[in-house]
Amino acid sequence: MNIALLGYGKMGQVIESLAKAAGHNIVFKSTSKTSEGQFELADVAIEFSTPEAAIKNIRLCFESKIPVVCGTTAWLDHWDEMVALCQEHNGTLVYASNFSIGVQVFFELQRYLSQIMSRHPEYRISIEERHHTHKKDAPSGTAISLAEIVMESTNYSQWVLGPAKTNQDLSIEAIREPNTPGTHKVLYQSLIDEITLTHTAHTREGFASGALLAAQWVLGKTGIFSMKDVLHLSDIKHDQNKES
């Protein structure tokens, strides 16, 4: 598989290392200032850059008929524009706020737990995320994805960064500390007890390996996909009425 790396920061470098170890070729890589290689030789592009660069990179991939796997967050205010562009060019996009297989399982557990807890309004739900001080966006894209999952099956109507002001606000606390692994918690708190669901990323390899898996999976496909498609999580049905 010939891969173009759009964004060659720490994540891009980890992807390059894993890709080469798996026998893939890096035919192009770029940063905001430099580029090297031949983009047109790529079978697929993997995009981990900045919100500003992501829009340009995704557009380039659509226009070049090169499938793109995008893990950059904080650009989704342009989502509808990118969907229309994808359809116009019959392009291919796999987008995820987090490509870690563990996080995707975490999302699915959260989806099921939210459905169960929607029947117990005495539990107040909140989200906490911790990252290193170099992370630019707050809250993280993963925290926003968790909030959206919670809101699918509960009475929360919006997430807010910081303390909730109304009962419909889902609070997200974003903490930035030096040398901190990415950690996400969803807390269900009542007067009598607390349930906490936690995922902690120890290295970037989980994200990189998930992105490579998505890149292999998407070859030959057109349209817009998520990691739920890649991991076939959409096939899982939660039957709350099933008798034990």
Buried (B, 14 or more C-beta within 10 A) or exposed (E): BBBBBBBBBEBBBBBBEBBEEEEBBBBBBBBEEEBEBEBEEBBBBBBBBBBEBBBEBBBBBBEBEBBBBBBBBBBBEBEEEBEEBBEEBEBBBBBBBBBBBBBBEBBBBBBBBBBEBBEEEEBBBBBBBBBEEEBEBBBBBBBBBBBEBBBEBBEBEEBBEEEBEEEEBBBBBBEEEEEBEBBBBBBBBEEEEEBEBEBEBEEBBBBBBBBBBBBBBBEEEBBBBBBBBBBEBEEEEEEEEEEE
